[in-house]
Amino acid sequence: MRHKSAETPIISSAEAVKHIHSNQRVFLHSVAMTPHTLITALCDRADELKNVELIHIHTEGAAPYVDKKYEKAFKHNACFVGANVRGAVREGNADYIPVFLSEMPQLFRGGILSIDVAMISVSPPDQHGYCSLGSSVDITLGALESARLVIAEINPNVPRTHGDGFIHFGEIDFAVEVNTPIHEINPRPFGEAEEKIGRYIAEMVEDGSTLQMGIGAIPDAVLSQLTNHQKLGVHTEMFSDGLIDLVEKGVVTGEEKKVLPNLVTACFAMGSNRLYKFIDDNPMVVFKDAAYTNDTAVIRQNPKVVAINSAIEIDITGQVCADSIGALQYSGVGGQMDFIRGASLSAGGKPIIAMPSVTGKGRSKIVPFLQEGASVTTTRAHVHYVVTEWGVAFLYGKNLRQRAKELINISHPDHREELETKAFERFRHW
């Protein structure tokens, strides 16, 4: 907890960023809570600054600070690479830190990457003086505990969420009043492959299971197939619109969860305006520190944890690459390993890697070997279930040759002969 000042000055964004100096490390609030007004004002000061390190996980919207014209003023250091900085990382104008989401807050709290200034977005203070961190608590609490200075955008559009994401107005050093919409991502229709994957996974989900899912076509397809289930719980790092209908229909109740029963637990959310209205002042949804939501020791306490995560490619022994395309850094380690491991240790848990069998260009996502330079996000020793539109492969307890057969059986038929040839060359017997 930071100190509470007698009075927090409300000033312009241009005045606020004058308190940021060269050679400092500045944290940017995450995802839909990205403080764009402050970022724009900071970029306007670029000629006066040198070597300001900007650190964050995924952010939404523009990221002007990675433009090459600002390379002397700003250094970018992300714990997760989103679309807005991916090109800059590829071109060498930005950097990436590989780290589990569960451990990111410790980088700040432990002084490994202490924060000089935190720039955040919050709701207006309530009658008791408390502001909410809105839809992103994630690693922000750790950054705030480390920060020497906190600058906040006070935005009436920020949802007021329950849980750990409160900061007293007096703990904010400088406040800037804004009235800007929260960044939205509306659900997209899912295709035939995703629908089939969703059906396979839904059949694996038992009543009373605890779900972890992300955003995108496959999680939405799974959630759409769960309307006849009962007593489901949610303990996840993030969620999106697909969850709302299941809560409103009484499918998600959380009554069999062991950790925070009867509540939906997450550390951030991203989606449409409907989602932000759903989480606003909703006591059923609690936002916690990522060090808590993604702690394997916490996750495993829940019954029948079903963790649904994606992959860019998987080799025929079960190694999962989920954050790079070859040597190109595409996203980040995130919380995949946190939840894959947590689900595998949960009583009746099912850790699942789900993906279409081919890319948009028809290339097989099940491959003899990962691409040169590709990262191993989840090791083959951690993988239990792999699901494509062609079925379910169960790898746990199987040897390398058996794994290859399981995975080839759920690959696209157009690629199976080639995969079998490569498997024979590798294992000498088939």
LINFENDA-V585083 format. One record per helix or strand of 3 or more residues. SS is the DSSP state (A for helix, B for strand). FROM is the first residue (numbers start at 1). TO is the last residue. If there is no record, write none. Layout:
ss: (SS,SS)
from: (FROM,FROM)
to: (TO,TO)
//
This chain:
ss: (A,B,A,A,B,A,A,B,A,A,B,B,A,B,B,A,B,A,B,A,B,A,B,A,B,A,A,B,B,A,B,B,B,A,A)
from: (13,25,36,46,52,64,68,74,83,101,117,130,140,149,166,169,174,192,210,217,232,241,264,273,285,290,296,305,313,336,350,385,391,400,413)
to: (19,28,44,48,56,66,70,78,91,109,122,132,146,155,168,171,178,204,213,224,235,248,266,279,287,293,299,309,315,345,354,388,394,409,427)
//
